[in-house]
Amino acid sequence: MSAVPLWFDRKFEFNFPVEQYPNVCVRLRGAPARLEEMLRGGAHAVLVRRPQEQGKEKWSAQEHAGHLLDLEALWMKRVEDFLSGGSELSVADLTNRGTTEANYNVRPLEEILAQFRKARCQLVDRAQQIGPDQVRRTLFHPRLKQPMRMVDHLFFVAEHDDHHLAKIWELIDPGFAKESQ
């Protein structure tokens, strides 16, 4: 059983100051390096092993990395949502069908890592071009059913990164789950 709380059970309160925007951007920029550090040099059999949890096959460490890559397009679309003048953020595919169908376990790890780094740099570069008024602008998040500022959206992305990095760590270091309980 995973010690990492379920992502969809998470609740968010976005009550920190907008001045945290640079800190959040730095956190996002560092995600590819943290992912690479965790996965590079790992035994292929460990990275692609799919654990069983409550009778269901779950994602491998490499599939979690692929999922991070998959969501970069959504995160960028949501950044553009803030700039386009709409009232609601783009909806995510909550089934994560794209990750399941991408078959990341047969793709080279270096390809996944390079594509994630490239996409994440594009996201952060775009976010850093945005002015203070747009950072404060709010849009409605369809799943969380609450308003979000641009800085909140990027914080949400960083938290999502950390969720999957924790899942990956748990998969590649079996002692992690036991230590955290």
C-alpha positions as a LaTeX table, in Angstrom:
\begin{tabular}{lrrr}
\hline
Residue & $x$ (\AA) & $y$ (\AA) & $z$ (\AA) \\
\hline
Met1 & 0.00 & 0.00 & 0.00 \\
Ser2 & 1.34 & 3.42 & $-0.94$ \\
Ala3 & 2.26 & 5.88 & 1.77 \\
Val4 & 1.77 & 8.76 & $-0.69$ \\
Pro5 & $-1.71$ & 10.30 & $-0.31$ \\
Leu6 & $-4.01$ & 10.05 & $-3.32$ \\
Trp7 & $-3.78$ & 13.10 & $-5.58$ \\
Phe8 & $-7.53$ & 13.44 & $-6.02$ \\
Asp9 & $-7.99$ & 13.48 & $-2.23$ \\
Arg10 & $-5.83$ & 16.60 & $-1.91$ \\
Lys11 & $-7.45$ & 19.88 & $-0.93$ \\
Phe12 & $-5.83$ & 23.20 & $-1.72$ \\
Glu13 & $-5.96$ & 26.59 & $-0.07$ \\
Phe14 & $-4.39$ & 29.27 & $-2.18$ \\
Asn15 & $-3.89$ & 31.95 & 0.43 \\
Phe16 & $-0.21$ & 32.74 & 0.03 \\
Pro17 & 0.91 & 36.11 & $-1.36$ \\
Val18 & 1.29 & 36.55 & $-5.10$ \\
Glu19 & 4.86 & 37.66 & $-4.40$ \\
Gln20 & 5.70 & 33.93 & $-4.09$ \\
Tyr21 & 5.49 & 33.76 & $-7.90$ \\
Pro22 & 9.30 & 33.77 & $-8.48$ \\
Asn23 & 9.76 & 31.05 & $-5.85$ \\
Val24 & 7.13 & 28.86 & $-7.52$ \\
Cys25 & 8.77 & 29.39 & $-10.93$ \\
Val26 & 12.14 & 28.32 & $-9.53$ \\
Arg27 & 10.54 & 25.22 & $-8.03$ \\
Leu28 & 9.01 & 24.33 & $-11.40$ \\
Arg29 & 12.29 & 24.89 & $-13.22$ \\
Gly30 & 14.01 & 22.45 & $-10.85$ \\
Ala31 & 11.59 & 19.54 & $-11.40$ \\
Pro32 & 13.40 & 18.06 & $-14.42$ \\
Ala33 & 16.70 & 17.92 & $-12.52$ \\
Arg34 & 15.05 & 16.22 & $-9.54$ \\
Leu35 & 13.35 & 13.70 & $-11.82$ \\
Glu36 & 16.59 & 12.99 & $-13.70$ \\
Glu37 & 18.52 & 12.54 & $-10.47$ \\
Met38 & 15.99 & 10.00 & $-9.23$ \\
Leu39 & 15.79 & 7.93 & $-12.40$ \\
Arg40 & 19.15 & 8.07 & $-14.17$ \\
Gly41 & 21.24 & 5.03 & $-13.47$ \\
Gly42 & 18.29 & 3.09 & $-12.10$ \\
Ala43 & 17.93 & $-0.53$ & $-13.07$ \\
His44 & 15.55 & $-0.80$ & $-16.03$ \\
Ala45 & 13.64 & $-3.66$ & $-14.37$ \\
Val46 & 12.99 & $-1.47$ & $-11.31$ \\
Leu47 & 11.98 & 1.57 & $-13.37$ \\
Val48 & 9.40 & $-0.32$ & $-15.44$ \\
Arg49 & 8.00 & $-2.57$ & $-12.70$ \\
Arg50 & 4.27 & $-2.03$ & $-12.23$ \\
Pro51 & 3.21 & $-2.52$ & $-8.65$ \\
Gln52 & $-0.05$ & $-4.15$ & $-7.64$ \\
Glu53 & $-2.25$ & $-2.21$ & $-5.24$ \\
Gln54 & $-5.61$ & $-3.55$ & $-4.09$ \\
Gly55 & $-5.66$ & $-5.96$ & $-7.03$ \\
Lys56 & $-4.95$ & $-3.24$ & $-9.61$ \\
Glu57 & $-1.81$ & $-2.72$ & $-11.62$ \\
Lys58 & $-0.41$ & 0.78 & $-11.03$ \\
Trp59 & 2.06 & 2.89 & $-13.00$ \\
Ser60 & 5.76 & 2.16 & $-12.96$ \\
Ala61 & 8.33 & 4.83 & $-12.04$ \\
Gln62 & 8.98 & 5.41 & $-15.75$ \\
Glu63 & 5.25 & 5.77 & $-16.42$ \\
His64 & 4.99 & 8.38 & $-13.66$ \\
Ala65 & 7.78 & 10.29 & $-15.43$ \\
Gly66 & 5.85 & 9.98 & $-18.69$ \\
His67 & 2.73 & 11.28 & $-16.96$ \\
Leu68 & 4.62 & 14.39 & $-15.88$ \\
Leu69 & 5.56 & 14.90 & $-19.53$ \\
Asp70 & 1.99 & 14.31 & $-20.70$ \\
Leu71 & 0.58 & 17.01 & $-18.46$ \\
Glu72 & 2.92 & 19.74 & $-19.68$ \\
Ala73 & 0.55 & 20.45 & $-22.57$ \\
Leu74 & $-2.35$ & 20.95 & $-20.12$ \\
Trp75 & $-0.29$ & 23.19 & $-17.85$ \\
Met76 & 0.74 & 25.36 & $-20.82$ \\
Lys77 & $-2.85$ & 25.49 & $-22.09$ \\
Arg78 & $-3.96$ & 26.69 & $-18.67$ \\
Val79 & $-1.30$ & 29.40 & $-18.66$ \\
Glu80 & $-2.73$ & 30.51 & $-22.00$ \\
Asp81 & $-6.24$ & 30.36 & $-20.47$ \\
Phe82 & $-5.18$ & 33.08 & $-18.05$ \\
Leu83 & $-4.08$ & 35.26 & $-20.96$ \\
Ser84 & $-7.06$ & 34.67 & $-23.23$ \\
Gly85 & $-9.73$ & 36.33 & $-21.09$ \\
Gly86 & $-11.89$ & 33.30 & $-20.34$ \\
Ser87 & $-13.49$ & 32.47 & $-17.02$ \\
Glu88 & $-12.54$ & 28.80 & $-16.51$ \\
Leu89 & $-9.40$ & 26.71 & $-16.85$ \\
Ser90 & $-9.20$ & 23.97 & $-19.45$ \\
Val91 & $-10.50$ & 20.61 & $-18.27$ \\
Ala92 & $-8.07$ & 17.75 & $-17.64$ \\
Asp93 & $-8.61$ & 14.15 & $-18.74$ \\
Leu94 & $-9.09$ & 12.69 & $-15.28$ \\
Thr95 & $-8.79$ & 9.14 & $-16.63$ \\
Asn96 & $-5.16$ & 9.82 & $-17.68$ \\
Arg97 & $-5.82$ & 7.77 & $-20.77$ \\
Gly98 & $-2.93$ & 9.42 & $-22.63$ \\
Thr99 & $-0.40$ & 8.17 & $-20.11$ \\
Thr100 & $-1.80$ & 4.67 & $-20.15$ \\
Glu101 & $-1.80$ & 4.51 & $-23.95$ \\
Ala102 & 1.65 & 6.06 & $-24.40$ \\
Asn103 & 3.38 & 2.83 & $-23.37$ \\
Tyr104 & 6.19 & 4.66 & $-21.60$ \\
Asn105 & 7.78 & 1.45 & $-20.35$ \\
Val106 & 9.03 & 0.63 & $-23.85$ \\
Arg107 & 10.29 & 4.14 & $-24.60$ \\
Pro108 & 13.86 & 5.14 & $-23.80$ \\
Leu109 & 14.07 & 6.85 & $-20.42$ \\
Glu110 & 16.45 & 9.50 & $-21.79$ \\
Glu111 & 13.83 & 10.49 & $-24.38$ \\
Ile112 & 11.15 & 10.95 & $-21.70$ \\
Leu113 & 13.50 & 12.98 & $-19.51$ \\
Ala114 & 14.68 & 15.19 & $-22.39$ \\
Gln115 & 11.14 & 15.88 & $-23.58$ \\
Phe116 & 10.01 & 16.72 & $-20.05$ \\
Arg117 & 12.94 & 19.10 & $-19.55$ \\
Lys118 & 12.21 & 20.84 & $-22.85$ \\
Ala119 & 8.47 & 21.18 & $-22.19$ \\
Arg120 & 9.00 & 22.38 & $-18.62$ \\
Cys121 & 11.52 & 25.02 & $-19.71$ \\
Gln122 & 8.97 & 26.28 & $-22.23$ \\
Leu123 & 6.31 & 26.45 & $-19.52$ \\
Val124 & 8.50 & 28.36 & $-17.07$ \\
Asp125 & 9.86 & 30.67 & $-19.78$ \\
Arg126 & 6.27 & 31.49 & $-20.79$ \\
Ala127 & 5.20 & 32.02 & $-17.19$ \\
Gln128 & 8.09 & 34.38 & $-16.56$ \\
Gln129 & 6.96 & 36.61 & $-19.47$ \\
Ile130 & 3.64 & 37.33 & $-17.77$ \\
Gly131 & 2.97 & 40.63 & $-16.09$ \\
Pro132 & 1.82 & 41.19 & $-12.49$ \\
Asp133 & $-1.82$ & 41.84 & $-13.41$ \\
Gln134 & $-2.08$ & 38.52 & $-15.23$ \\
Val135 & $-0.40$ & 36.68 & $-12.33$ \\
Arg136 & $-3.18$ & 37.96 & $-10.03$ \\
Arg137 & $-6.04$ & 37.20 & $-12.44$ \\
Thr138 & $-8.33$ & 34.39 & $-11.31$ \\
Leu139 & $-10.02$ & 31.63 & $-13.27$ \\
Phe140 & $-12.25$ & 28.83 & $-12.02$ \\
His141 & $-10.64$ & 25.40 & $-11.67$ \\
Pro142 & $-13.18$ & 22.83 & $-12.97$ \\
Arg143 & $-12.23$ & 19.89 & $-10.70$ \\
Leu144 & $-11.35$ & 21.80 & $-7.53$ \\
Lys145 & $-14.45$ & 24.00 & $-7.94$ \\
Gln146 & $-12.62$ & 27.09 & $-6.75$ \\
Pro147 & $-10.96$ & 30.17 & $-8.23$ \\
Met148 & $-7.23$ & 30.10 & $-8.91$ \\
Arg149 & $-4.71$ & 32.82 & $-9.64$ \\
Met150 & $-1.92$ & 32.16 & $-12.13$ \\
Val151 & 0.47 & 31.78 & $-9.19$ \\
Asp152 & $-1.92$ & 29.23 & $-7.67$ \\
His153 & $-2.02$ & 27.28 & $-10.92$ \\
Leu154 & 1.76 & 27.08 & $-11.01$ \\
Phe155 & 1.87 & 26.08 & $-7.34$ \\
Phe156 & $-0.66$ & 23.35 & $-8.16$ \\
Val157 & 1.66 & 22.13 & $-10.94$ \\
Ala158 & 4.61 & 22.08 & $-8.51$ \\
Glu159 & 2.57 & 20.09 & $-6.00$ \\
His160 & 1.56 & 17.67 & $-8.75$ \\
Asp161 & 5.25 & 17.25 & $-9.63$ \\
Asp162 & 6.09 & 16.52 & $-6.01$ \\
His163 & 3.25 & 14.02 & $-5.74$ \\
His164 & 4.61 & 11.99 & $-8.65$ \\
Leu165 & 8.23 & 12.39 & $-7.53$ \\
Ala166 & 7.19 & 10.91 & $-4.17$ \\
Lys167 & 5.44 & 8.03 & $-5.95$ \\
Ile168 & 8.57 & 7.42 & $-8.03$ \\
Trp169 & 10.80 & 7.50 & $-4.95$ \\
Glu170 & 8.52 & 5.02 & $-3.24$ \\
Leu171 & 8.77 & 2.69 & $-6.25$ \\
Ile172 & 12.56 & 2.82 & $-6.55$ \\
Asp173 & 13.31 & 2.80 & $-2.81$ \\
Pro174 & 11.05 & 0.25 & $-1.08$ \\
Gly175 & 12.32 & 1.41 & 2.33 \\
Phe176 & 10.81 & 4.86 & 1.71 \\
Ala177 & 7.21 & 3.74 & 2.34 \\
Lys178 & 8.14 & 1.94 & 5.56 \\
Glu179 & 10.12 & 4.91 & 6.88 \\
Ser180 & 7.28 & 7.38 & 6.31 \\
Gln181 & 4.56 & 5.36 & 8.04 \\
\hline
\end{tabular}
